[in-house]
Amino acid sequence: MNMLNKFKYCPVCGSSLFNISSEKSRKCGKCGFEYFVNPSSANVAFILNKDGYLLVERRKNEPAKGTFDLPGGFADMNETVEQGLMREVMEETGLEVTEVRYMFSKPNIYHYSGVDIPTLDMFFSCKVKDDSKVKANDDAAECMWIPLKEIKTELFGLNSVRSGLIDFITKISSSL
């Protein structure tokens, strides 16, 4: 369900004259307030160990519970995307990120609690302090190191991650 369909009343004045104004906004016919649905900021980490294996997680929770994923998540308020990425990697894997390098972004729709939330997923190549200390925590049911040539993108549950993996593997393969 489109997020705008969840809002029936103006959050400023409470009026029921809170109508669709465009494909990304609702505007109040009483006070004039206009609410825009903008993408939430999300982050994804590509972490390779010394053998060139990619760190992959199995999702513990919906959406896409049980499918493969990469470490990452949403940036919190008052946090940069890089800070959010470092926090998410620590929470999910126990690994301390020491270097973050932006690679690219992908738009995504994150279906959560019956609502389609638009996200902008930013992908980073990361280095970690000690990759032997990996341990599944938080949203990760399991963590594993998989050789790039054995990655099956169809096993990843989120569209943007599948697409990002294809781009990443293509980029890595062309640089070898």
C-alpha positions in Angstrom: 0.0 0.0 0.0 1.2 3.5 -0.9 2.3 5.4 2.2 0.1 8.4 1.3 -3.0 6.2 1.6 -2.3 5.8 5.3 -2.6 9.5 6.0 -6.3 10.7 6.2 -5.9 13.7 8.5 -3.6 16.7 8.4 -0.9 16.3 11.0 -0.8 20.0 11.6 -4.5 21.0 12.1 -6.3 17.6 12.1 -8.5 18.5 9.2 -10.0 15.7 7.1 -9.4 17.9 4.0 -5.9 16.3 3.6 -6.0 15.3 0.0 -3.7 13.8 -2.6 -1.8 16.7 -4.2 0.7 14.7 -6.4 2.1 11.2 -6.7 4.3 12.0 -3.7 2.3 14.4 -1.5 -0.9 15.3 0.3 -2.0 18.8 1.0 -4.4 20.2 3.6 -7.3 22.1 2.1 -7.8 23.9 5.4 -4.3 25.1 6.6 -2.3 24.5 3.4 0.3 22.1 4.9 1.8 19.8 2.3 3.4 16.5 3.3 5.9 14.9 0.9 6.8 11.2 1.0 10.6 11.1 0.5 12.8 8.0 0.6 14.3 6.8 3.8 18.0 6.6 3.9 19.3 3.0 4.0 22.8 1.5 3.8 24.3 -1.7 2.6 27.9 -3.0 3.2 30.0 -5.1 0.9 32.6 -6.7 3.1 35.3 -9.0 1.6 37.6 -11.0 3.8 41.3 -11.7 3.0 40.3 -14.6 0.7 37.9 -12.4 -1.3 34.8 -14.0 0.2 31.7 -11.8 0.7 30.0 -11.5 4.1 26.4 -12.6 3.7 23.6 -12.7 6.3 20.4 -14.7 6.5 17.5 -12.4 7.4 16.0 -13.1 10.9 12.9 -10.9 10.4 10.4 -9.9 7.8 10.4 -8.6 5.2 12.1 -11.5 3.3 12.7 -13.5 6.4 15.0 -16.5 5.8 16.5 -15.1 2.6 20.1 -13.9 2.1 21.0 -10.2 2.7 24.0 -8.0 3.2 24.8 -6.2 6.4 23.1 -2.8 6.7 19.9 -1.0 7.5 18.5 2.4 8.1 20.3 5.5 9.2 18.9 7.0 12.4 18.1 10.6 13.0 21.2 12.8 13.6 23.4 10.1 12.1 25.3 10.2 8.8 24.8 7.3 6.4 28.3 6.2 7.1 27.7 6.3 10.9 24.5 4.3 10.4 26.4 1.7 8.3 29.1 1.3 10.9 26.4 0.9 13.6 24.3 -1.6 11.6 27.4 -3.7 10.8 28.4 -3.8 14.4 24.8 -4.6 15.6 24.3 -7.4 13.0 27.8 -9.0 12.8 29.9 -7.7 15.8 32.5 -6.4 13.3 34.1 -3.0 13.6 34.2 -1.1 10.3 37.5 0.8 9.9 37.0 2.1 6.3 33.9 3.0 4.3 34.0 3.8 0.6 30.8 4.9 -1.2 30.1 2.9 -4.4 26.5 3.6 -5.7 22.8 3.9 -4.8 19.6 2.1 -5.8 16.0 3.2 -5.2 13.9 0.5 -3.4 10.5 -0.2 -2.0 10.7 -1.7 1.5 7.4 -3.4 2.3 7.0 -3.2 6.1 3.9 -3.5 8.3 1.6 -3.4 5.2 3.1 -0.2 3.8 5.4 0.3 0.9 8.2 2.6 2.2 10.4 4.2 -0.5 14.1 4.0 0.4 17.3 5.1 -1.2 19.8 2.3 -0.5 23.4 3.4 -0.6 26.0 0.8 -1.1 29.5 0.9 0.4 32.7 -1.1 0.2 33.9 -1.6 3.8 37.0 -2.9 5.6 36.7 -4.3 9.1 39.2 -4.6 12.0 39.1 -8.4 12.4 36.8 -10.4 10.2 37.3 -13.6 12.3 35.1 -12.0 15.0 31.9 -12.2 13.0 28.8 -13.3 14.9 25.2 -13.1 13.9 23.2 -10.7 16.1 20.2 -8.4 15.9 18.5 -8.8 12.5 20.9 -11.5 11.2 20.0 -15.1 11.9 23.3 -16.3 10.5 26.4 -14.9 9.0 28.6 -16.6 6.4 31.5 -15.9 4.0 30.7 -16.9 0.4 33.1 -16.8 -2.5 31.9 -14.2 -5.1 31.8 -16.9 -7.8 29.3 -18.9 -5.7 26.9 -16.0 -4.9 23.4 -16.7 -6.2 21.7 -13.3 -6.4 18.2 -14.9 -6.7 18.6 -16.1 -3.0 18.7 -12.5 -1.8 15.3 -11.3 -0.7 15.5 -7.5 -1.3 15.3 -6.2 -4.9 17.9 -3.4 -4.4 20.4 -5.8 -2.8 20.0 -8.3 -5.7 20.6 -5.5 -8.2 23.5 -4.0 -6.2 25.1 -7.4 -5.9 25.0 -7.8 -9.7 26.7 -4.4 -10.1 29.3 -5.2 -7.4 30.2 -8.6 -8.8 30.4 -7.2 -12.3 32.7 -4.4 -11.1 34.9 -6.7 -9.1 35.2 -9.2 -11.9 36.1 -6.6 -14.5 38.9 -5.3 -12.3 40.5 -8.7 -11.9 
